[in-house]
Amino acid sequence: MPIIRQLLMAGVKRALQDPEVRAKAADVAQKEVKPRVEAAARAGKQQFVSAKQDWRQASQEIDPREKPAEFAGRFVGRVKRRLLD
C-alpha cells in the first residue's frame, strides 16, 4: 500500500505543477462547483427559516422550560411532518 500511495501523491504533485491542469481545475470550480454550493446554501437557509418557525410554534404550545421532553417531541414531530409531506 505505501508504494501505491507514494505513486498517487507523486502524480498529484505533478498535476498541481501543470498550468493547464490548474486552469482546468479553476474553470470547473467556477462553472460547476460554485453554483452548486450557492444553491445548497440557499436551500439550507430556507430549511433553517422553516425550522425556526417550527421552533417558535412549538414553544408557544408548550413551555420548553417546564416540559422539555414534550416540547422536543412536538418540535421533532413538526419537522418530520414538514420533511415527509
C-alpha positions as a Markdown table, in Angstrom:
| # | Residue | x | y | z |
|---|---|---|---|---|
| 1 | Met | 0.0 | 0.0 | 0.0 |
| 2 | Pro | 2.7 | 2.6 | 0.7 |
| 3 | Ile | 4.0 | 2.2 | -2.8 |
| 4 | Ile | 0.6 | 3.0 | -4.3 |
| 5 | Arg | 0.2 | 5.9 | -2.0 |
| 6 | Gln | 3.6 | 7.3 | -3.0 |
| 7 | Leu | 2.8 | 6.9 | -6.7 |
| 8 | Leu | -0.6 | 8.7 | -6.3 |
| 9 | Met | 1.0 | 11.5 | -4.3 |
| 10 | Ala | 3.7 | 11.9 | -6.9 |
| 11 | Gly | 1.1 | 12.1 | -9.7 |
| 12 | Val | -0.9 | 14.7 | -7.7 |
| 13 | Lys | 2.2 | 16.8 | -7.2 |
| 14 | Arg | 3.0 | 16.7 | -10.9 |
| 15 | Ala | -0.6 | 17.6 | -11.8 |
| 16 | Leu | -0.6 | 20.5 | -9.4 |
| 17 | Gln | 2.5 | 21.9 | -11.1 |
| 18 | Asp | 1.0 | 21.7 | -14.6 |
| 19 | Pro | -0.6 | 25.1 | -15.6 |
| 20 | Glu | -3.2 | 23.5 | -17.8 |
| 21 | Val | -4.4 | 21.3 | -15.1 |
| 22 | Arg | -4.6 | 24.2 | -12.7 |
| 23 | Ala | -6.5 | 26.3 | -15.2 |
| 24 | Lys | -9.0 | 23.5 | -15.8 |
| 25 | Ala | -9.5 | 23.0 | -12.1 |
| 26 | Ala | -10.2 | 26.7 | -11.6 |
| 27 | Asp | -12.6 | 26.6 | -14.5 |
| 28 | Val | -14.5 | 23.6 | -13.1 |
| 29 | Ala | -14.6 | 25.2 | -9.7 |
| 30 | Gln | -16.0 | 28.4 | -11.1 |
| 31 | Lys | -18.6 | 26.9 | -13.5 |
| 32 | Glu | -19.7 | 23.8 | -11.7 |
| 33 | Val | -18.8 | 23.7 | -8.1 |
| 34 | Lys | -19.6 | 27.3 | -7.1 |
| 35 | Pro | -23.2 | 27.3 | -8.4 |
| 36 | Arg | -24.0 | 24.0 | -6.7 |
| 37 | Val | -22.6 | 25.4 | -3.4 |
| 38 | Glu | -24.6 | 28.6 | -3.7 |
| 39 | Ala | -27.8 | 26.6 | -4.4 |
| 40 | Ala | -27.2 | 24.3 | -1.4 |
| 41 | Ala | -26.7 | 27.4 | 0.8 |
| 42 | Arg | -30.0 | 28.9 | -0.4 |
| 43 | Ala | -31.8 | 25.6 | 0.3 |
| 44 | Gly | -30.2 | 25.4 | 3.7 |
| 45 | Lys | -31.2 | 28.9 | 4.6 |
| 46 | Gln | -34.8 | 28.1 | 3.7 |
| 47 | Gln | -34.7 | 24.9 | 5.8 |
| 48 | Phe | -33.3 | 27.0 | 8.7 |
| 49 | Val | -36.1 | 29.6 | 8.4 |
| 50 | Ser | -38.8 | 26.9 | 8.5 |
| 51 | Ala | -37.2 | 25.1 | 11.4 |
| 52 | Lys | -37.1 | 28.4 | 13.3 |
| 53 | Gln | -40.8 | 28.8 | 12.6 |
| 54 | Asp | -41.5 | 25.3 | 13.8 |
| 55 | Trp | -39.5 | 26.0 | 17.0 |
| 56 | Arg | -41.5 | 29.2 | 17.7 |
| 57 | Gln | -44.8 | 27.4 | 17.1 |
| 58 | Ala | -43.9 | 24.5 | 19.4 |
| 59 | Ser | -42.7 | 26.8 | 22.1 |
| 60 | Gln | -46.0 | 28.7 | 22.0 |
| 61 | Glu | -47.9 | 25.5 | 22.6 |
| 62 | Ile | -45.6 | 24.0 | 25.3 |
| 63 | Asp | -43.2 | 25.8 | 27.6 |
| 64 | Pro | -39.8 | 24.1 | 27.0 |
| 65 | Arg | -38.6 | 25.1 | 30.4 |
| 66 | Glu | -41.4 | 23.2 | 32.2 |
| 67 | Lys | -41.8 | 20.2 | 29.9 |
| 68 | Pro | -38.7 | 19.8 | 27.8 |
| 69 | Ala | -39.4 | 16.3 | 26.6 |
| 70 | Glu | -42.9 | 17.1 | 25.4 |
| 71 | Phe | -41.6 | 20.2 | 23.7 |
| 72 | Ala | -38.8 | 18.2 | 21.9 |
| 73 | Gly | -41.4 | 15.6 | 20.8 |
| 74 | Arg | -43.7 | 18.3 | 19.4 |
| 75 | Phe | -40.9 | 20.1 | 17.6 |
| 76 | Val | -39.5 | 16.9 | 16.1 |
| 77 | Gly | -43.0 | 15.9 | 15.0 |
| 78 | Arg | -43.4 | 19.2 | 13.2 |
| 79 | Val | -40.1 | 18.9 | 11.4 |
| 80 | Lys | -40.8 | 15.3 | 10.4 |
| 81 | Arg | -44.3 | 16.2 | 9.0 |
| 82 | Arg | -42.8 | 19.1 | 7.0 |
| 83 | Leu | -40.0 | 17.0 | 5.6 |
| 84 | Leu | -42.2 | 14.0 | 4.7 |
| 85 | Asp | -45.0 | 16.0 | 3.1 |
